């Protein structure tokens, strides 16, 4: 294993400190590194808090800032943050409007966020993301997994919160965005957790994992490597069958890298996905390409399609200024 680190035991703390120092104009680190929060908070605005295991960067800390999250809680690698982290983040960002928790559908995340909400004196409501069409359940989750579509929920709800929308309306908005969003991923290689020092799973030289999860969970099946067109066609068709969009609908098309895939390949995948979606009568009116919801150093990618209703395009286009997403500012 070759990694830039001093030791696996200090890696997360040192990375946390580096992130906060690099983006000190945007974020502040919480006490004991429990969370990262926006440097500037708006009185009366509903707070948005998310989080999850480390190893998926820039999710979630990279989306803290203007127009997205107010705070994010990092757990150990591929491990949920603790309820006390979440409660500390809620207390730090609640400016009188209450807090919306955006939670990926994994057992540990759901349980710990629920515990934090229960002791928050009614300040929190929850939006659960479960956009992965690959499998209905896994070792990590009950029901569908929350994956790259979480970014879209955070962006749209974040823009609405920035504009002054109230907590109950933000919850309904987030739930609606999640229902209109579907994702599917594929892995060419495994990822390597630094503390383990070896790949999470083994793939043959000509094997891929179709429908892989962001922790390396198994997908629909293990298959032989095929052309990019064939792989994207299977992924997009699975999304469209599940989403069942009306012809003529507009959508966000998001091609996400898992950490070890270069942009030249991600743009090739976008080209294939856009052609397939367009042929199905769905217009990719907005796009995002890059490694935003990763799985450490895994080579692979996911495709996300999120249908745009009347107001969603405006929320997507609204200004955002975070470590990982910036436009319109």
NURO-931682 format. One line per 8 residues: their letters; for each residue x, y, z of N, C-alpha, C. Coordinates in pm, whole numbers, plus 50000, padded with zeros to 5 digits. Atoms other than C-alpha are relative to their C-alpha. Layout:
a> X Y Z X Y Z X Y Z ~ ...;
% end
This chain:
xxxxxxxx> 50084 49880 50000 50000 50000 50000 50087 50124 50000 ~ 49929 49872 50004 50133 50343 49903 49899 50112 50022 ~ 50089 49890 49966 49958 50638 50069 50085 50115 50055 ~ 49939 49887 49933 50056 50988 50172 49942 50007 50141 ~ 50045 49994 49861 50030 50956 50549 50120 49992 50093 ~ 49900 50016 49894 50226 50976 50870 49973 49871 50076 ~ 50044 50128 49946 50027 50698 51034 49850 49990 49979 ~ 50145 50013 50015 49678 50554 50983 49923 50057 50119;
xxxxxxxx> 50069 49954 49879 49593 50656 51340 49982 50151 50004 ~ 50008 49854 49996 49658 51028 51285 49946 50061 49870 ~ 50033 49950 50133 49545 51055 50922 49876 50090 50001 ~ 50124 49923 50006 49189 51178 50983 50013 50134 50070 ~ 49982 49873 49929 49285 51443 51239 50084 50097 49917 ~ 49912 49914 50079 49563 51575 51017 49931 50049 49874 ~ 50075 49959 50118 49338 51579 50712 49894 50104 50037 ~ 50099 49903 49951 49064 51759 50911 50065 50137 50018;
xxxxxxxx> 49933 49873 49975 49310 52026 51022 50046 50066 49870 ~ 49960 49945 50129 49440 52066 50669 49884 50060 49924 ~ 50119 49949 50069 49091 52108 50528 49957 50134 50059 ~ 50042 49876 49935 48999 52374 50784 50097 50114 49970 ~ 49901 49897 50029 49324 52563 50727 49993 50046 49855 ~ 50004 49966 50142 49293 52549 50348 49878 50082 49963 ~ 50126 49932 50033 48936 52683 50354 49952 50085 50117 ~ 50033 49922 49880 48949 52911 50658 49914 50121 49970;
xxxxxxxx> 50090 49891 50035 48765 53181 50466 49854 49955 49996 ~ 50135 50055 50013 48461 52951 50444 49956 49929 50126 ~ 50041 50091 49892 48466 52713 50743 50081 50023 50127 ~ 49935 50006 49870 48555 52678 51109 49989 49856 50050 ~ 50004 50134 49941 48646 52350 51279 49939 50003 50138 ~ 50063 50009 49870 48433 52250 51575 50095 49946 50106 ~ 49920 50048 49890 48571 52167 51917 50018 49848 49991 ~ 49963 50143 50005 48747 51827 51929 49976 49939 49862;
xxxxxxxx> 50019 50044 50139 48702 51807 51550 49868 49926 49980 ~ 50128 50069 50010 48341 51702 51596 49926 50037 49872 ~ 50072 49955 50120 48219 51901 51295 50077 50114 49935 ~ 49957 49880 50071 48300 52165 51036 49875 50084 49978 ~ 50117 49915 50023 48066 52464 51016 50038 50122 49918 ~ 49981 49875 50073 48020 52774 50807 50060 50106 50092 ~ 49942 49892 49922 48230 53065 50923 49896 50107 50030 ~ 50101 49896 49982 47938 53305 50874 49862 49937 50001;
xxxxxxxx> 50135 50052 49987 47590 53207 50996 49900 50115 49994 ~ 50102 49898 50020 47267 53396 50921 49892 49987 50105 ~ 50106 50007 49897 47032 53477 51211 49864 49969 49938 ~ 50133 50036 50045 46689 53317 51164 49995 49897 49890 ~ 49998 50097 50110 46799 53093 50876 49994 49857 50057 ~ 50000 50141 49962 46720 52721 50903 50137 49942 49973 ~ 49870 50062 50016 47040 52527 50957 49990 49867 49928 ~ 49992 50129 50070 47139 52232 50736 50123 49927 50049;
xxxxxxxx> 49890 50081 49947 47352 51957 50890 49996 49863 49933 ~ 49989 50135 50052 47475 51639 50727 50130 49940 50054 ~ 49878 50065 49955 47761 51397 50777 50001 49854 49962 ~ 49984 50142 50032 47886 51045 50739 50144 49960 50020 ~ 49863 50047 49986 48197 50835 50738 50096 50075 49910 ~ 49895 49944 50084 48521 50980 50610 50032 49901 49887 ~ 49965 50082 50115 48659 50848 50283 49917 50030 49876 ~ 50086 49964 50113 48389 51005 50061 50025 50144 49954;
xxxxxxxx> 49974 49859 50027 48548 51350 50029 49993 50033 49850 ~ 50035 49889 49912 48452 51613 49936 49868 49990 50076 ~ 50116 50021 49915 48119 51482 50070 50048 49974 50143 ~ 50101 49896 49994 48013 51625 50320 50064 50136 50030 ~ 49939 49875 49956 48255 51885 50457 50026 50095 49884 ~ 49974 49916 50116 48335 52009 50108 49879 50075 49950 ~ 50123 49932 50040 47973 52122 50072 49946 50091 50110 ~ 50037 49904 49896 47968 52344 50381 50034 50140 49951;
xxxxxxxx> 49977 49863 50043 47925 52708 50289 49874 50063 49946 ~ 50114 49925 50055 47699 52961 50121 49921 49915 49901 ~ 50087 50070 50094 47403 52793 49952 49995 49851 50013 ~ 50009 50144 49978 47459 52443 50087 49990 49973 50150 ~ 50011 50041 49860 47530 52296 50432 50054 50108 50094 ~ 49947 49915 49893 47583 52488 50754 50102 49925 50084 ~ 49902 50079 49926 47773 52201 50917 50001 49858 49948 ~ 49985 50141 50036 47903 51852 50846 50082 49930 50106;
xxxxxxxx> 49934 50080 49897 48012 51579 51088 50074 49884 49934 ~ 49925 50112 50058 48293 51345 50978 50019 49887 50100 ~ 49972 50116 49918 48306 50993 51119 50134 49940 49965 ~ 49884 50077 50043 48589 50745 51104 49973 49949 49857 ~ 50016 50041 50139 48648 50598 50758 49888 49896 49987 ~ 50114 50086 50029 48324 50442 50632 49919 49967 50127 ~ 50069 50022 49873 48178 50475 50984 49922 50126 50037 ~ 50084 49885 49967 47893 50698 51099 50062 50087 50108;
xxxxxxxx> 49967 49915 49885 47970 51003 51312 49909 49966 50118 ~ 50073 50034 49879 47844 50980 51667 49890 50101 50029 ~ 50107 49905 49967 47526 51138 51808 50049 50128 50066 ~ 49953 49877 49934 47727 51379 52023 50064 50095 49900 ~ 49950 49913 50107 47902 51508 51709 49884 50075 49935 ~ 50115 49941 50070 47567 51569 51542 49930 50103 50087 ~ 50065 49906 49910 47415 51735 51848 50084 50126 50016 ~ 49913 49883 49991 47718 51963 51881 49988 50087 49875;
xxxxxxxx> 50016 49924 50124 47678 52063 51514 49866 50072 49998 ~ 50133 49937 49995 47305 52132 51561 50004 50122 50091 ~ 49994 49888 49907 47374 52352 51861 50084 50115 49945 ~ 49913 49897 50055 47647 52538 51672 49935 50081 49889 ~ 50053 49931 50118 47436 52628 51367 49855 50043 50013 ~ 50140 49961 49985 47081 52667 51501 49992 50149 50031 ~ 50011 49855 49986 47008 53037 51453 49857 50045 50025 ~ 50137 49966 49965 46648 53023 51566 49895 49945 49906;
xxxxxxxx> 50095 50055 50096 46491 52859 51262 49990 49850 50002 ~ 49995 50145 49997 46559 52500 51359 50101 49946 49901 ~ 49898 50066 50080 46768 52247 51169 49939 49886 49919 ~ 50033 50115 50084 46720 52003 50881 50123 49910 49994 ~ 49894 50100 50009 46930 51686 50900 49986 49925 49868 ~ 50001 50075 50126 47020 51534 50562 50084 49874 50021 ~ 49941 50125 49954 47098 51166 50621 49996 49896 49888 ~ 49996 50109 50095 47213 50894 50382 49946 49873 50065;
xxxxxxxx> 50068 50116 49944 47023 50567 50427 50097 49884 50025 ~ 49916 50107 49947 47277 50357 50616 49965 49983 50147 ~ 50052 50028 49866 47192 50190 50945 50065 50086 50107 ~ 49931 49922 49899 47459 50364 51150 49966 50147 49994 ~ 50034 49858 50016 47389 50709 51006 49858 50026 50049 ~ 50140 49979 49962 47012 50675 51049 49983 49991 50151 ~ 50015 50019 49855 47037 50545 51406 50060 50118 50077 ~ 49933 49895 49924 47285 50809 51522 49938 50137 49979;
xxxxxxxx> 50068 49872 50022 47111 51102 51356 49865 50001 50073 ~ 50127 50007 49926 46780 50983 51505 50022 50026 50148 ~ 49969 49978 49859 46938 50974 51850 50029 50148 50027 ~ 49971 49857 49984 47071 51327 51805 49874 50083 49991 ~ 50125 49924 50016 46733 51452 51685 49911 49987 50123 ~ 50086 50023 49884 46556 51297 51983 50038 50085 50120 ~ 49956 49921 49884 46765 51493 52231 50023 50147 49965 ~ 49979 49861 50044 46761 51820 52035 49883 50091 50032;
xxxxxxxx> 50114 49918 49957 46438 51946 52195 49914 50047 49883 ~ 50091 49969 50110 46239 51934 51873 50054 50096 49896 ~ 49943 49903 50095 46480 52150 51675 50026 49941 49862 ~ 49956 50064 50123 46545 51894 51401 49889 49924 49929 ~ 50075 50092 50086 46361 51734 51111 50100 49936 49906 ~ 49906 50081 50078 46517 51477 50879 49954 49981 49857 ~ 50019 50042 50139 46549 51419 50506 50092 49881 49977 ~ 49923 50122 50024 46662 51065 50419 50023 49985 49850;
xxxxxxxx> 49970 50022 50142 46839 51002 50088 50021 49851 49974 ~ 49988 50143 50035 46809 50660 49920 49987 49983 49849 ~ 50010 49988 50146 46878 50714 49550 50059 49884 49922 ~ 49930 50107 50072 47076 50396 49466 49903 49894 49951 ~ 50093 50098 50057 46879 50173 49229 50062 49860 49991 ~ 49931 50127 50025 47138 49892 49230 49943 49886 50082 ~ 50051 50104 49913 47011 49697 49529 49902 50061 50099 ~ 50098 49951 49903 46730 49724 49782 50058 50006 50141;
xxxxxxxx> 49942 50000 49866 46947 49649 50087 50145 49956 49992 ~ 49860 50041 49993 47305 49592 50194 50040 49986 50145 ~ 49949 50012 49863 47521 49527 50497 49990 50132 50075 ~ 49993 49868 49938 47530 49901 50561 49864 50068 50014 ~ 50124 49922 50006 47169 50003 50497 49878 49911 50007 ~ 50130 50065 50005 46807 49912 50532 49923 50065 49887 ~ 50058 49939 50118 46646 49961 50195 50109 50056 49910 ~ 49904 49947 50096 46815 50162 49923 50103 50091 50067;
xxxxxxxx> 49890 49922 49946 47148 50326 49989 49993 50145 49952 ~ 49983 49861 50041 47201 50701 49985 50138 50018 49944 ~ 49869 49987 50064 47479 50779 49739 50013 50140 49940 ~ 49964 49870 50056 47572 51060 49497 49883 50097 49989 ~ 50116 49910 50004 47216 51195 49475 49989 50087 50124 ~ 50000 49919 49878 47273 51325 49828 50053 50141 49972 ~ 49948 49868 50037 47477 51608 49675 49890 50088 49942 ~ 50106 49920 50063 47177 51720 49469 49899 50045 50104;
xxxxxxxx> 50091 49962 49892 46950 51715 49774 50061 50114 50081 ~ 49934 49897 49920 47204 51920 49970 50006 50133 49925 ~ 49993 49874 50077 47241 52174 49688 49865 50068 49990 ~ 50131 49938 50020 46871 52231 49623 49940 50046 50132 ~ 50052 49959 49870 46767 52235 49988 50084 50115 50057 ~ 49914 49893 49954 47068 52452 50069 49966 50133 49937 ~ 50037 49876 50068 46968 52710 49809 49868 50053 50054 ~ 50129 49957 49947 46612 52716 49940 50013 50054 50142;
xxxxxxxx> 49977 49949 49865 46732 52758 50298 50067 50137 49996 ~ 49932 49872 50014 46960 53040 50189 49901 50110 49962 ~ 50101 49903 50043 46656 53209 50033 49894 50026 50107 ~ 50091 49973 49890 46466 53189 50364 49885 49904 50017 ~ 50108 50096 49986 46241 52885 50324 49998 49941 50141 ~ 50017 50051 49864 46104 52747 50652 50031 49850 50007 ~ 49951 50136 49976 46201 52415 50807 49909 49892 49941 ~ 50091 50103 50050 45888 52211 50723 49997 49998 49848;
xxxxxxxx> 49999 49991 50146 45897 52335 50364 50130 49942 49944 ~ 49872 50056 50044 46265 52245 50334 49999 49848 50009 ~ 50010 50145 49988 46194 51895 50460 49919 49942 49884 ~ 50083 50048 50112 45917 51850 50201 50075 50012 49868 ~ 49921 49982 50122 46143 51989 49929 50105 49890 49988 ~ 49897 50101 50004 46426 51752 50020 49945 49861 49972 ~ 50062 50130 50025 46196 51452 50027 49956 49989 49854 ~ 50041 50001 50140 46060 51548 49685 50118 49985 49906;
xxxxxxxx> 49880 50013 50083 46408 51591 49535 50052 49856 50006 ~ 49955 50138 49987 46508 51251 49673 49914 49904 49917 ~ 50089 50088 50079 46202 51088 49512 50025 50013 49851 ~ 49978 49977 50143 46299 51237 49176 50145 49975 49958 ~ 49857 50018 50025 46665 51130 49196 50038 49852 50011 ~ 49956 50138 50000 46823 50796 49107 50147 49993 49956 ~ 49858 50016 50029 47184 50675 49091 50035 49853 49984 ~ 49943 50135 50007 47387 50369 48999 50149 50011 49973;
xxxxxxxx> 49856 49994 50013 47759 50299 49023 50060 49871 49947 ~ 49925 50116 50046 48021 50065 48882 50144 50016 50046 ~ 49862 49997 49953 48365 49976 49022 50090 49921 49907 ~ 49897 50070 50076 48673 49886 48818 50103 49936 50092 ~ 49909 50054 49899 48886 49831 49129 49936 50019 50137 ~ 50040 49977 49862 48839 49811 49504 50066 50127 50052 ~ 49930 49894 49929 48938 50083 49748 50082 49936 50113 ~ 49914 50049 49893 49200 50048 50021 49987 50091 50121;
xxxxxxxx> 50009 49926 49874 49126 50160 50377 50140 50003 50062 ~ 49862 49993 49951 49458 50290 50520 50029 49909 50119 ~ 49975 50082 49882 49419 50108 50852 50007 49851 49966 ~ 49997 50141 50041 49359 49777 50670 50123 49968 49917 ~ 49880 50018 50079 49641 49821 50423 49986 49908 49880 ~ 50023 50086 50116 49481 49602 50157 49862 50030 49943 ~ 50130 49969 50061 49187 49627 49913 49884 49937 50077 ~ 50120 50049 49933 48837 49584 50055 49949 49870 49939;
xxxxxxxx> 50044 50120 50069 48757 49322 49793 50089 49981 49878 ~ 49914 50032 50114 48924 49155 49496 49918 49993 49872 ~ 50058 50012 50133 48837 49196 49130 50107 49947 49906 ~ 49906 50049 50099 48999 49001 48850 50036 50107 49899 ~ 49953 49899 50096 49186 49186 48576 49892 50040 49902 ~ 50104 49971 50098 48881 49166 48350 49862 50006 50065 ~ 50127 49996 49929 48611 49195 48619 49966 50140 50047 ~ 50050 49877 49940 48397 49487 48736 49883 49965 50091;
xxxxxxxx> 50115 50017 49911 48132 49526 49007 49891 50097 49956 ~ 50110 49917 50050 47808 49652 48852 49902 50029 50113 ~ 50090 49960 49893 47603 49849 49103 50066 50012 50135 ~ 49924 49993 49875 47876 49885 49366 49952 50116 50087 ~ 50031 49892 49908 47807 50095 49677 50123 50082 50032 ~ 49888 49909 49975 48023 50382 49801 50092 49954 50113 ~ 49906 50060 49905 48177 50165 50074 50061 49873 49942 ~ 49953 50122 50062 48258 49891 49827 49905 49883 50016;
xxxxxxxx> 50097 50108 49987 47941 49693 49900 49970 49938 49863 ~ 50033 50065 50128 47846 49438 49633 49882 50066 49932 ~ 50110 49943 50076 47618 49553 49357 49907 49892 49947 ~ 50092 50098 50058 47388 49364 49124 50072 49871 49964 ~ 49927 50121 50038 47654 49128 48993 50141 50039 49958 ~ 49864 49983 50049 48016 49088 48899 50003 49953 49855 ~ 50005 50031 50143 48065 49095 48522 50135 50031 49936 ~ 49879 49971 50075 48335 49112 48258 50002 50146 49956;
xxxxxxxx> 49985 49863 50048 48470 49454 48162 49949 50010 49857 ~ 50057 49978 50133 48283 49590 47861 50030 50143 49956 ~ 49979 49863 50049 48285 49907 47652 49930 50100 50091 ~ 50065 49895 49923 48197 50236 47819 49854 50015 49959 ~ 50138 49987 50048 47886 50253 47602 49911 49893 50063 ~ 50082 50109 49945 47762 49914 47721 49978 50017 50149 ~ 50014 49982 49855 47830 49990 48087 49903 50114 50032 ~ 50087 49885 49975 47663 50331 48075 49856 49968 49960;
xxxxxxxx> 50134 50036 50044 47368 50189 47883 49927 49920 50107 ~ 50063 50078 49894 47303 49935 48159 49966 50087 50121 ~ 50022 49914 49883 47338 50195 48434 49885 50097 49976 ~ 50104 49901 50029 47121 50457 48267 49864 49933 49984 ~ 50128 50070 50018 46853 50206 48166 49941 49959 50135 ~ 50049 50035 49866 46830 50085 48527 49941 50122 50069 ~ 50050 49875 49941 46786 50445 48639 49866 50040 49938 ~ 50121 49953 50068 46523 50529 48377 49881 49908 50024;
xxxxxxxx> 50110 50092 49971 46319 50214 48437 49942 50030 50138 ~ 50045 49974 49863 46304 50297 48807 49937 50139 50012 ~ 50047 49861 49988 46252 50673 48766 49875 50026 49919 ~ 50116 49988 50088 45998 50643 48482 49964 50145 49969 ~ 50028 49860 50030 46027 51005 48363 49908 50016 49878 ~ 50079 49967 50118 45783 51162 48121 50092 50048 49888 ~ 49922 49951 50114 45923 51221 47772 49990 50151 49996 ~ 49996 49854 50002 46030 51581 47738 50041 50062 50132;
xxxxxxxx> 49958 49948 49870 46126 51614 48104 50145 50046 49995 ~ 49863 49954 49986 46441 51800 48200 50060 49943 50129 ~ 49934 50064 49885 46699 51665 48443 50141 50054 50019 ~ 49857 49985 49972 47033 51715 48612 50066 49866 49970 ~ 49920 50120 50026 47285 51463 48479 50134 50017 50070 ~ 49882 49990 49914 47564 51404 48731 50082 49874 49983 ~ 49906 50112 50013 47860 51180 48648 50108 50020 50106 ~ 49918 49987 49880 48058 51118 48966 50111 49895 50001;
xxxxxxxx> 49889 50092 49987 48402 50964 49005 50017 49952 50143 ~ 49986 50059 49867 48483 50736 49299 50136 50027 50064 ~ 49873 49962 49939 48829 50881 49362 50121 49965 49919 ~ 49885 50044 50077 49057 50693 49125 49979 50003 49849 ~ 50033 49996 50143 48901 50777 48788 50030 50139 49945 ~ 49965 49868 50051 49049 51062 48579 49883 50066 49927 ~ 50108 49924 50065 48830 51335 48435 49983 49964 49853 ~ 50014 50034 50141 48907 51229 48078 49902 49884 49983;
xxxxxxxx> 50094 50112 50006 48714 50907 48149 49860 50041 50046 ~ 50131 49956 49952 48435 51080 48342 49926 50078 49892 ~ 50067 49927 50108 48366 51314 48051 49958 49907 49887 ~ 50043 50101 50097 48358 51014 47818 49869 49936 50046 ~ 50123 50059 49947 48096 50859 48047 49883 50098 49989 ~ 50107 49900 50014 47899 51185 48046 49949 50004 49855 ~ 50037 49999 50142 47903 51186 47665 49906 49884 49968 ~ 50084 50117 50025 47760 50835 47656 49864 50013 50070;
xxxxxxxx> 50125 49989 49924 47501 50902 47929 49907 50103 49940 ~ 50084 49894 50058 47379 51224 47770 49934 49953 49872 ~ 50059 50051 50125 47326 51052 47434 49888 49901 50029 ~ 50101 50100 49968 47133 50765 47592 49876 50065 50060 ~ 50112 49929 49936 46918 50995 47804 49922 50080 49897 ~ 50066 49921 50104 46845 51223 47511 49917 49910 49908 ~ 50074 50093 50086 46741 50924 47297 49876 49947 50068 ~ 50117 50046 49924 46499 50825 47575 49897 50111 50021;
xxxxxxxx> 50095 49890 49989 46330 51166 47553 50017 50085 50124 ~ 49974 49924 49878 46490 51317 47864 50115 50097 49970 ~ 49900 49898 50032 46685 51644 47832 50091 50026 50119 ~ 49908 49965 49892 47001 51684 48043 50024 50151 50002 ~ 49997 49854 50001 46939 52053 48112 50107 50059 50090 ~ 49894 49957 49911 47196 52080 48392 50097 49883 50015 ~ 49902 50108 49993 47518 51884 48440 50103 50028 50107 ~ 49888 49993 49906 47792 51810 48689 50087 49877 49974;
xxxxxxxx> 49905 50108 50025 48104 51601 48624 50120 50019 50091 ~ 49883 49993 49913 48377 51525 48876 49989 49899 50112 ~ 49997 50093 49887 48474 51326 49184 49954 50075 50125 ~ 50062 49926 49890 48239 51459 49453 49952 49909 50113 ~ 50045 50097 49898 48112 51147 49636 50084 49875 49976 ~ 49897 50097 50035 48411 50917 49646 50002 49881 50095 ~ 49977 50118 49916 48519 50586 49792 50150 49978 50008 ~ 49854 49998 49988 48881 50662 49883 50065 50000 49861;
xxxxxxxx> 49925 50003 50126 49094 50552 49584 49937 49906 49897 ~ 50065 50094 50093 48839 50331 49406 49995 50057 49858 ~ 50023 49966 50140 48846 50340 49027 49859 49957 49963 ~ 50140 50027 50033 48486 50365 48913 49924 50129 49993 ~ 50081 49880 50016 48200 50603 48867 49854 49966 50025 ~ 50144 50015 49991 47832 50657 48927 49934 50101 49909 ~ 50083 49909 50079 47560 50819 48720 49876 50030 50081 ~ 50120 49955 49929 47282 51022 48880 49914 50083 49907;
xxxxxxxx> 50097 49921 50074 46970 51157 48714 49899 50055 50099 ~ 50096 49935 49911 46753 51407 48902 49907 50087 49918 ~ 50097 49925 50080 46433 51536 48744 49982 50140 50054 ~ 50016 49860 49963 46390 51912 48745 49852 50037 49993 ~ 50136 49946 50003 46048 52038 48850 50009 50150 49974 ~ 50004 49858 50039 45943 52402 48802 50104 50085 50071 ~ 49909 49915 49927 46165 52543 49074 50139 49944 50020 ~ 49873 50064 49969 46452 52297 49090 50116 50058 49921;
xxxxxxxx> 49892 49942 50080 46655 52449 48805 50048 50131 50062 ~ 49963 49873 49936 46647 52787 48978 50083 49975 50125 ~ 49924 50031 49879 46768 52631 49303 50138 49945 49966 ~ 49870 50052 50043 47045 52443 49122 50091 50114 49954 ~ 49922 49888 50053 47158 52765 48952 50035 50105 50105 ~ 49979 49898 49897 47148 52967 49276 50146 49999 50047 ~ 49860 49991 49960 47486 53090 49407 50039 49898 50108 ~ 49946 50093 49902 47699 52842 49599 50149 50028 50012;
xxxxxxxx> 49857 49974 49976 48039 52895 49759 50046 49909 50112 ~ 49948 50098 49905 48190 52590 49929 50138 49959 49953 ~ 49867 50047 50042 48526 52416 49915 49993 49925 49869 ~ 50005 50088 50116 48405 52179 49643 49907 50047 49889 ~ 50093 49949 50101 48121 52359 49461 49998 50152 50009 ~ 50003 49854 50001 48135 52723 49356 49948 50048 49864 ~ 50045 49929 50120 47930 52916 49104 49903 50110 50039 ~ 50099 49895 49984 47718 53229 49069 50029 50101 50108;
x> 49968 49907 49892 47901 53421 49342 50094 50107 49948;
% end
